[in-house]
């Protein structure tokens, strides 16, 4: 779905009540939040924050658990728990059969090959040489992509981000950031901006689906090369 077509097409999506604890808190107070932050963590089962609560600091998960709204029985009914499947289900509120992200890779009968979930030959990376390095990449699914382009065009449903853009007539500032390209693209939806980390370049990158050129603040961040700095020792108590 192109951006132009998306502006004129609306989707009906059922969103889970468990989407965001922040939204629930403000809804009860009868106020509209100015900032909504969705954090999605691969393989974080619902019981794990309690299980490891003894190592949690005062902020982070502990703050959300004690000060936010918790849903202890919120579930999605899909069998395949790969990254794009779960992220797209959280982003759209629907199942893979509807949003189209059925796996990290699938066989495309027209192309007669495996395809990567968000690869798109029409939208290329803004950074030359920032594509997956097949010699060093440890994620086999990313190696299936035959082009460097990435976009949300294969996501068939509207996302939470898209609905915010429509509701506020495009005034919402929507950004998604992830180490994985599929993590950022799925949560940004069709209307947001997505950035992901390139292990090849050591920078956060995006495609020309989102920008014709990088904003100045992205260049300022990347020029500092924070990924190349030596890591400091981690304090004994920290918020996960």
C-alpha positions as YAML, in Angstrom:
chain: A
units: angstrom
residues:
- id: 1
  name: UNK
  ca: [0.00, 0.00, 0.00]
- id: 2
  name: UNK
  ca: [1.53, 3.34, -1.00]
- id: 3
  name: UNK
  ca: [1.44, 6.44, 1.21]
- id: 4
  name: UNK
  ca: [-0.85, 8.20, -1.27]
- id: 5
  name: UNK
  ca: [-3.37, 5.39, -1.23]
- id: 6
  name: UNK
  ca: [-3.16, 5.06, 2.53]
- id: 7
  name: UNK
  ca: [-4.33, 8.63, 3.06]
- id: 8
  name: UNK
  ca: [-7.68, 7.77, 1.54]
- id: 9
  name: UNK
  ca: [-8.19, 4.31, 2.93]
- id: 10
  name: UNK
  ca: [-9.41, 3.54, 6.39]
- id: 11
  name: UNK
  ca: [-9.32, 0.25, 8.21]
- id: 12
  name: UNK
  ca: [-11.34, -1.15, 11.05]
- id: 13
  name: UNK
  ca: [-9.09, -2.79, 13.57]
- id: 14
  name: UNK
  ca: [-9.83, -4.19, 17.01]
- id: 15
  name: UNK
  ca: [-7.08, -3.12, 19.36]
- id: 16
  name: UNK
  ca: [-6.28, -5.04, 22.54]
- id: 17
  name: UNK
  ca: [-7.15, -3.44, 25.85]
- id: 18
  name: UNK
  ca: [-3.67, -4.34, 26.99]
- id: 19
  name: UNK
  ca: [-1.93, -2.16, 24.43]
- id: 20
  name: UNK
  ca: [-0.42, 0.46, 26.71]
- id: 21
  name: UNK
  ca: [-0.61, 0.95, 30.46]
- id: 22
  name: UNK
  ca: [0.00, 4.68, 29.97]
- id: 23
  name: UNK
  ca: [-3.08, 4.99, 27.78]
- id: 24
  name: UNK
  ca: [-5.20, 3.23, 30.37]
- id: 25
  name: UNK
  ca: [-3.99, 5.49, 33.16]
- id: 26
  name: UNK
  ca: [-4.80, 8.69, 31.28]
- id: 27
  name: UNK
  ca: [-8.12, 7.32, 30.01]
- id: 28
  name: UNK
  ca: [-9.29, 6.80, 33.59]
- id: 29
  name: UNK
  ca: [-8.25, 10.33, 34.45]
- id: 30
  name: UNK
  ca: [-10.23, 11.72, 31.52]
- id: 31
  name: UNK
  ca: [-7.12, 13.29, 29.98]
- id: 32
  name: UNK
  ca: [-5.41, 12.89, 26.61]
- id: 33
  name: UNK
  ca: [-1.75, 11.90, 26.89]
- id: 34
  name: UNK
  ca: [0.73, 13.94, 24.86]
- id: 35
  name: UNK
  ca: [3.21, 11.07, 24.70]
- id: 36
  name: UNK
  ca: [2.54, 7.37, 24.13]
- id: 37
  name: UNK
  ca: [5.50, 5.02, 24.39]
- id: 38
  name: UNK
  ca: [5.16, 1.40, 23.28]
- id: 39
  name: UNK
  ca: [8.03, -0.90, 24.22]
- id: 40
  name: UNK
  ca: [8.03, -4.34, 22.61]
- id: 41
  name: UNK
  ca: [10.56, -6.93, 23.80]
- id: 42
  name: UNK
  ca: [11.20, -10.21, 22.02]
- id: 43
  name: UNK
  ca: [10.63, -13.31, 24.16]
- id: 44
  name: UNK
  ca: [9.55, -11.38, 27.26]
- id: 45
  name: UNK
  ca: [6.85, -13.66, 28.61]
- id: 46
  name: UNK
  ca: [4.23, -12.02, 30.81]
- id: 47
  name: UNK
  ca: [5.36, -13.72, 34.01]
- id: 48
  name: UNK
  ca: [9.07, -12.86, 33.67]
- id: 49
  name: UNK
  ca: [9.01, -9.37, 35.25]
- id: 50
  name: UNK
  ca: [7.58, -10.91, 38.43]
- id: 51
  name: UNK
  ca: [9.99, -13.83, 38.29]
- id: 52
  name: UNK
  ca: [13.00, -11.52, 38.18]
- id: 53
  name: UNK
  ca: [11.58, -8.70, 40.26]
- id: 54
  name: UNK
  ca: [14.35, -9.13, 42.85]
- id: 55
  name: UNK
  ca: [16.91, -7.70, 40.40]
- id: 56
  name: UNK
  ca: [14.78, -4.81, 39.15]
- id: 57
  name: UNK
  ca: [15.68, -1.27, 40.11]
- id: 58
  name: UNK
  ca: [13.23, 1.40, 41.23]
- id: 59
  name: UNK
  ca: [12.50, 2.61, 37.70]
- id: 60
  name: UNK
  ca: [11.79, 0.69, 34.53]
- id: 61
  name: UNK
  ca: [9.60, -2.38, 34.87]
- id: 62
  name: UNK
  ca: [9.16, -1.92, 38.60]
- id: 63
  name: UNK
  ca: [7.73, 1.55, 38.05]
- id: 64
  name: UNK
  ca: [5.29, 0.26, 35.42]
- id: 65
  name: UNK
  ca: [4.28, -2.69, 37.61]
- id: 66
  name: UNK
  ca: [3.63, -0.58, 40.70]
- id: 67
  name: UNK
  ca: [2.44, 2.72, 39.21]
- id: 68
  name: UNK
  ca: [0.87, 1.63, 35.94]
- id: 69
  name: UNK
  ca: [-2.00, -0.59, 34.85]
- id: 70
  name: UNK
  ca: [-1.13, -4.28, 34.48]
- id: 71
  name: UNK
  ca: [-2.99, -6.88, 32.43]
- id: 72
  name: UNK
  ca: [-2.13, -10.40, 33.54]
- id: 73
  name: UNK
  ca: [-4.27, -12.32, 31.03]
- id: 74
  name: UNK
  ca: [-3.83, -10.54, 27.69]
- id: 75
  name: UNK
  ca: [-3.17, -12.98, 24.85]
- id: 76
  name: UNK
  ca: [-2.90, -13.15, 21.08]
- id: 77
  name: UNK
  ca: [-3.96, -16.34, 19.35]
- id: 78
  name: UNK
  ca: [-1.23, -17.05, 16.83]
- id: 79
  name: UNK
  ca: [1.13, -20.02, 16.78]
- id: 80
  name: UNK
  ca: [4.21, -18.60, 15.08]
- id: 81
  name: UNK
  ca: [6.12, -16.47, 17.60]
- id: 82
  name: UNK
  ca: [8.73, -15.01, 15.26]
- id: 83
  name: UNK
  ca: [9.63, -11.34, 15.53]
- id: 84
  name: UNK
  ca: [7.56, -9.80, 12.76]
- id: 85
  name: UNK
  ca: [4.51, -11.92, 13.59]
- id: 86
  name: UNK
  ca: [4.35, -10.75, 17.19]
- id: 87
  name: UNK
  ca: [5.31, -7.14, 16.47]
- id: 88
  name: UNK
  ca: [2.74, -6.80, 13.70]
- id: 89
  name: UNK
  ca: [0.04, -8.40, 15.86]
- id: 90
  name: UNK
  ca: [0.76, -5.92, 18.65]
- id: 91
  name: UNK
  ca: [0.88, -3.04, 16.18]
- id: 92
  name: UNK
  ca: [-2.37, -3.90, 14.40]
- id: 93
  name: UNK
  ca: [-4.40, -5.68, 17.06]
- id: 94
  name: UNK
  ca: [-5.25, -8.47, 14.65]
- id: 95
  name: UNK
  ca: [-3.95, -11.89, 13.62]
- id: 96
  name: UNK
  ca: [-1.35, -12.81, 10.95]
- id: 97
  name: UNK
  ca: [-4.06, -14.01, 8.56]
- id: 98
  name: UNK
  ca: [-5.33, -10.41, 8.47]
- id: 99
  name: UNK
  ca: [-2.17, -8.30, 8.75]
- id: 100
  name: UNK
  ca: [-0.16, -10.54, 6.40]
- id: 101
  name: UNK
  ca: [3.01, -10.91, 8.45]
- id: 102
  name: UNK
  ca: [2.87, -14.70, 8.79]
- id: 103
  name: UNK
  ca: [6.61, -15.29, 9.34]
- id: 104
  name: UNK
  ca: [10.00, -13.62, 9.17]
- id: 105
  name: UNK
  ca: [10.38, -15.24, 5.74]
- id: 106
  name: UNK
  ca: [7.95, -17.01, 3.45]
- id: 107
  name: UNK
  ca: [7.94, -18.52, -0.03]
- id: 108
  name: UNK
  ca: [6.72, -16.15, -2.74]
- id: 109
  name: UNK
  ca: [5.26, -18.19, -5.60]
- id: 110
  name: UNK
  ca: [5.48, -15.34, -8.07]
- id: 111
  name: UNK
  ca: [9.17, -14.73, -7.37]
- id: 112
  name: UNK
  ca: [9.81, -18.46, -6.83]
- id: 113
  name: UNK
  ca: [11.98, -17.85, -3.78]
- id: 114
  name: UNK
  ca: [12.00, -17.10, -0.08]
- id: 115
  name: UNK
  ca: [11.34, -13.43, 0.66]
- id: 116
  name: UNK
  ca: [12.10, -11.37, 3.74]
- id: 117
  name: UNK
  ca: [9.02, -9.91, 5.40]
- id: 118
  name: UNK
  ca: [9.64, -6.18, 4.79]
- id: 119
  name: UNK
  ca: [12.02, -6.19, 1.83]
- id: 120
  name: UNK
  ca: [10.92, -3.80, -0.92]
- id: 121
  name: UNK
  ca: [12.81, -3.16, -4.17]
- id: 122
  name: UNK
  ca: [11.09, 0.22, -4.59]
- id: 123
  name: UNK
  ca: [12.54, 1.83, -1.45]
- id: 124
  name: UNK
  ca: [16.29, 1.71, -0.84]
- id: 125
  name: UNK
  ca: [18.41, 2.50, 2.20]
- id: 126
  name: UNK
  ca: [19.64, 6.08, 2.44]
- id: 127
  name: UNK
  ca: [23.07, 4.87, 3.58]
- id: 128
  name: UNK
  ca: [25.15, 3.09, 0.94]
- id: 129
  name: UNK
  ca: [26.71, -0.11, 2.23]
- id: 130
  name: UNK
  ca: [24.42, -0.35, 5.27]
- id: 131
  name: UNK
  ca: [22.59, -3.44, 4.05]
- id: 132
  name: UNK
  ca: [22.94, -6.89, 5.61]
- id: 133
  name: UNK
  ca: [26.45, -8.33, 5.35]
- id: 134
  name: UNK
  ca: [25.82, -11.94, 4.37]
- id: 135
  name: UNK
  ca: [29.31, -12.93, 5.51]
- id: 136
  name: UNK
  ca: [28.88, -11.77, 9.11]
- id: 137
  name: UNK
  ca: [25.10, -11.64, 9.68]
- id: 138
  name: UNK
  ca: [23.96, -14.20, 12.26]
- id: 139
  name: UNK
  ca: [20.23, -13.78, 11.56]
- id: 140
  name: UNK
  ca: [19.50, -16.21, 8.70]
- id: 141
  name: UNK
  ca: [16.12, -14.63, 7.91]
- id: 142
  name: UNK
  ca: [17.68, -11.28, 6.96]
- id: 143
  name: UNK
  ca: [19.95, -13.06, 4.50]
- id: 144
  name: UNK
  ca: [16.84, -14.05, 2.52]
- id: 145
  name: UNK
  ca: [16.36, -10.45, 1.34]
- id: 146
  name: UNK
  ca: [17.68, -9.89, -2.18]
- id: 147
  name: UNK
  ca: [17.44, -6.09, -2.07]
- id: 148
  name: UNK
  ca: [18.46, -3.48, 0.48]
- id: 149
  name: UNK
  ca: [15.05, -1.76, 0.39]
- id: 150
  name: UNK
  ca: [12.66, -1.83, 3.34]
- id: 151
  name: UNK
  ca: [9.08, -0.59, 3.76]
- id: 152
  name: UNK
  ca: [5.78, -1.47, 5.51]
- id: 153
  name: UNK
  ca: [3.97, -2.07, 2.21]
- id: 154
  name: UNK
  ca: [3.45, -5.77, 2.89]
- id: 155
  name: UNK
  ca: [1.59, -5.06, 6.14]
- id: 156
  name: UNK
  ca: [-2.04, -5.37, 5.08]
- id: 157
  name: UNK
  ca: [-3.78, -3.83, 8.11]
- id: 158
  name: UNK
  ca: [-3.81, -0.42, 9.68]
- id: 159
  name: UNK
  ca: [-1.62, -0.08, 12.77]
- id: 160
  name: UNK
  ca: [-2.00, 1.77, 16.05]
- id: 161
  name: UNK
  ca: [0.42, 4.39, 14.68]
- id: 162
  name: UNK
  ca: [-1.62, 4.77, 11.50]
- id: 163
  name: UNK
  ca: [-4.83, 5.28, 13.43]
- id: 164
  name: UNK
  ca: [-3.21, 8.01, 15.53]
- id: 165
  name: UNK
  ca: [-2.06, 9.75, 12.35]
- id: 166
  name: UNK
  ca: [-5.58, 9.59, 10.92]
- id: 167
  name: UNK
  ca: [-7.30, 10.65, 14.16]
- id: 168
  name: UNK
  ca: [-5.07, 13.70, 14.60]
- id: 169
  name: UNK
  ca: [-5.08, 14.61, 10.89]
- id: 170
  name: UNK
  ca: [-1.38, 13.88, 10.43]
- id: 171
  name: UNK
  ca: [-0.24, 16.10, 13.31]
- id: 172
  name: UNK
  ca: [1.10, 13.22, 15.42]
- id: 173
  name: UNK
  ca: [4.86, 12.72, 15.45]
- id: 174
  name: UNK
  ca: [5.33, 8.96, 15.15]
- id: 175
  name: UNK
  ca: [8.73, 7.29, 15.36]
- id: 176
  name: UNK
  ca: [9.86, 3.71, 15.86]
- id: 177
  name: UNK
  ca: [13.44, 2.70, 16.67]
- id: 178
  name: UNK
  ca: [14.83, -0.81, 16.88]
- id: 179
  name: UNK
  ca: [18.00, -2.82, 16.46]
- id: 180
  name: UNK
  ca: [16.09, -4.94, 13.93]
- id: 181
  name: UNK
  ca: [14.63, -3.37, 10.80]
- id: 182
  name: UNK
  ca: [11.43, -5.42, 11.09]
- id: 183
  name: UNK
  ca: [10.94, -4.30, 14.69]
- id: 184
  name: UNK
  ca: [10.96, -0.61, 13.73]
- id: 185
  name: UNK
  ca: [9.04, -0.87, 10.46]
- id: 186
  name: UNK
  ca: [6.13, -2.85, 11.93]
- id: 187
  name: UNK
  ca: [5.55, -0.49, 14.86]
- id: 188
  name: UNK
  ca: [5.94, 2.70, 12.79]
- id: 189
  name: UNK
  ca: [3.18, 1.46, 10.49]
- id: 190
  name: UNK
  ca: [2.51, 3.13, 7.16]
- id: 191
  name: UNK
  ca: [2.34, 6.68, 8.50]
- id: 192
  name: UNK
  ca: [5.25, 6.81, 10.96]
- id: 193
  name: UNK
  ca: [9.02, 7.06, 10.61]
- id: 194
  name: UNK
  ca: [11.25, 4.03, 11.23]
- id: 195
  name: UNK
  ca: [14.93, 3.80, 12.10]
- id: 196
  name: UNK
  ca: [16.96, 0.66, 12.74]
- id: 197
  name: UNK
  ca: [20.55, -0.18, 13.51]
- id: 198
  name: UNK
  ca: [22.88, -1.25, 10.73]
- id: 199
  name: UNK
  ca: [25.58, -3.59, 11.95]
- id: 200
  name: UNK
  ca: [27.45, -2.97, 8.69]
- id: 201
  name: UNK
  ca: [27.72, 0.82, 9.13]
- id: 202
  name: UNK
  ca: [27.39, 1.11, 12.91]
- id: 203
  name: UNK
  ca: [24.64, 3.71, 12.44]
- id: 204
  name: UNK
  ca: [20.88, 4.03, 12.62]
- id: 205
  name: UNK
  ca: [19.49, 3.97, 9.10]
- id: 206
  name: UNK
  ca: [16.20, 4.21, 7.21]
- id: 207
  name: UNK
  ca: [14.93, 3.92, 3.66]
- id: 208
  name: UNK
  ca: [13.60, 6.45, 1.19]
- id: 209
  name: UNK
  ca: [10.08, 5.29, 1.97]
- id: 210
  name: UNK
  ca: [10.39, 7.52, 5.04]
- id: 211
  name: UNK
  ca: [12.83, 10.27, 4.04]
- id: 212
  name: UNK
  ca: [14.57, 11.56, 0.93]
- id: 213
  name: UNK
  ca: [17.55, 12.43, 3.12]
- id: 214
  name: UNK
  ca: [18.39, 12.12, 6.79]
- id: 215
  name: UNK
  ca: [17.21, 14.88, 9.14]
- id: 216
  name: UNK
  ca: [20.03, 16.83, 10.76]
- id: 217
  name: UNK
  ca: [19.43, 15.31, 14.19]
- id: 218
  name: UNK
  ca: [19.92, 11.80, 12.79]
- id: 219
  name: UNK
  ca: [23.22, 12.80, 11.19]
- id: 220
  name: UNK
  ca: [24.31, 14.42, 14.45]
- id: 221
  name: UNK
  ca: [23.59, 11.19, 16.32]
- id: 222
  name: UNK
  ca: [25.31, 8.94, 13.80]
- id: 223
  name: UNK
  ca: [28.45, 11.05, 13.50]
- id: 224
  name: UNK
  ca: [29.15, 10.38, 17.18]
- id: 225
  name: UNK
  ca: [29.34, 6.61, 16.46]
- id: 226
  name: UNK
  ca: [28.00, 5.64, 19.92]
- id: 227
  name: UNK
  ca: [28.02, 1.93, 18.99]
- id: 228
  name: UNK
  ca: [31.80, 2.07, 18.59]
- id: 229
  name: UNK
  ca: [32.48, 3.40, 22.07]
- id: 230
  name: UNK
  ca: [33.80, 1.07, 24.79]
- id: 231
  name: UNK
  ca: [31.07, -0.01, 27.18]
- id: 232
  name: UNK
  ca: [31.12, 1.23, 30.74]
- id: 233
  name: UNK
  ca: [30.74, -1.21, 33.58]
- id: 234
  name: UNK
  ca: [27.11, -1.75, 34.48]
- id: 235
  name: UNK
  ca: [25.99, -0.68, 37.96]
- id: 236
  name: UNK
  ca: [24.95, -3.43, 40.32]
- id: 237
  name: UNK
  ca: [21.36, -2.22, 40.49]
- id: 238
  name: UNK
  ca: [19.73, -1.13, 37.28]
- id: 239
  name: UNK
  ca: [16.35, -0.93, 35.61]
- id: 240
  name: UNK
  ca: [15.95, -3.56, 32.91]
...
